[in-house]
Amino acid sequence: MIELRSDNTAGVAPEILAAIQAANSGSALAYGGDDLTAHLHEVVRSVFEHPTARAFPVTSGTAANSLALSASTPPWGAVLCHPSAHIITAEGGATSLFGGGAVMQGVDGDHALIDADRLRATLGSVRWGDPHESQPSVLSLTLPSDHGTVYQPDEIALLAGIAHEHGLRVHVDGARIANAVAALGCSPAEVTWRAGVDVLSLGATKNGALSAEAIVVFDDRIAEELVYRTKRSGHVTSKMRFQSAQVAAYLTDGLWLRLATHANEQMATLAAALESVDGVRLMERVDVNLAFVELSAAAAEALPDAGILCYRMTDSSVRLVTSWQTTAEDVVEATAGFRRAASAS
Ligand SMILES: Cc1ncc(COP(=O)(O)O)c(C=O)c1O
């Protein structure tokens, strides 16, 4: 079977396993007081070219998002995000739980990216200071979006500028940030703090780590809150060095971008091949390692028998995701599988 359900289905990259193994000698201070966690801060500062950035290792993307956002909003705040954002559709309201009741509100835009005019209109119609209305407090951008599309650095800067004018902070859900940085060919700083981002959920698990993510903070006030919030939510793990070692190795020598580039390239090849398959249509542009495909319900039904594992979005559409583990042979096989499924229906 060809695995295209999610990049979460992939294993742990050998380089990350080696980093865990290397961290497994001798003893080290618990709860992040170890040298590897101190090293992670240095690595993050160097990769993001930010002298005071701080990293908080956590164990899931949901934890990264909900903690980063709850540290950035008052309980009466509203987090503005695209209606398709994972934080509003797929995290069980974790941001509202940790945010003491803060809500999430959708601001639409094409290609699952927030539209600047709609953001201005939303902020322009708020009754600021009226306790009857949640007060917008954070803008959360998903990069890449849940539909696999990316904002350009100047688009992030425009949205962040509008948000800052209204006193909002800016968060990026970067569960797949490596895929976006690799696709954009820009520096990590350009799509984060240089564009006005205050706090980033830096994903690593989908791209080769073992339940290790980090909240990267460019604003000290948010970092001070996170010191307590990460502890109270159970994310100051006693053996943090094993998470820190992973994220540091991930960001070192471009490993994160190599793994992501590979996943992106496999998807680019697959998407190009699928365009030539009769009865199969790409529903969204393919910027990174995700594709959404429309096909007949019968063809979608036939995919498992044709050797394809993927998520069924609707009767007649599926989501495909490649990972650092997807091979060129997988792509060839997957294309043949789609051809079989489409012609069998
Ligand atoms: C865009 C995005 N953000 C956050 C997450 C949450 O990650 P986790 O499943 O590790 O909580 C996911 C997971 O699928 C995601 O796709």
The ligand as an SDF file (V2000), in Angstrom:
LIG
                    3D

 16 16  0  0  0  0  0  0  0  0999 V2000
   -1.7380   22.7260   10.7000 C   0  0  0  0  0  0  0  0  0  0  0  0
   -1.7100   21.8740   11.9250 C   0  0  0  0  0  0  0  0  0  0  0  0
   -1.5350   22.4560   13.1230 N   0  0  0  0  0  0  0  0  0  0  0  0
   -1.4830   21.7390   14.2570 C   0  0  0  0  0  0  0  0  0  0  0  0
   -1.5970   20.3710   14.2450 C   0  0  0  0  0  0  0  0  0  0  0  0
   -1.6250   19.6590   15.5780 C   0  0  0  0  0  0  0  0  0  0  0  0
   -0.6370   18.7420   15.7590 O   0  0  0  0  0  0  0  0  0  0  0  0
   -0.8440   17.5190   16.7920 P   0  0  0  0  0  0  0  0  0  0  0  0
   -1.6610   16.5100   16.0490 O   0  0  0  0  0  0  0  0  0  0  0  0
    0.5590   17.0920   17.0580 O   0  0  0  0  0  0  0  0  0  0  0  0
   -1.5260   18.0140   18.0080 O   0  0  0  0  0  0  0  0  0  0  0  0
   -1.7740   19.7030   13.0200 C   0  0  0  0  0  0  0  0  0  0  0  0
   -1.8950   18.2280   12.9920 C   0  0  0  0  0  0  0  0  0  0  0  0
   -2.3810   17.6320   12.0910 O   0  0  0  0  0  0  0  0  0  0  0  0
   -1.8450   20.4820   11.8380 C   0  0  0  0  0  0  0  0  0  0  0  0
   -2.0390   19.9070   10.6500 O   0  0  0  0  0  0  0  0  0  0  0  0
  1  2  1  0
  2  3  1  0
  2 15  2  0
  3  4  2  0
  4  5  1  0
  5  6  1  0
  5 12  2  0
  6  7  1  0
  7  8  1  0
  8  9  2  0
  8 10  1  0
  8 11  1  0
 12 13  1  0
 12 15  1  0
 13 14  2  0
 15 16  1  0
M  END
$$$$
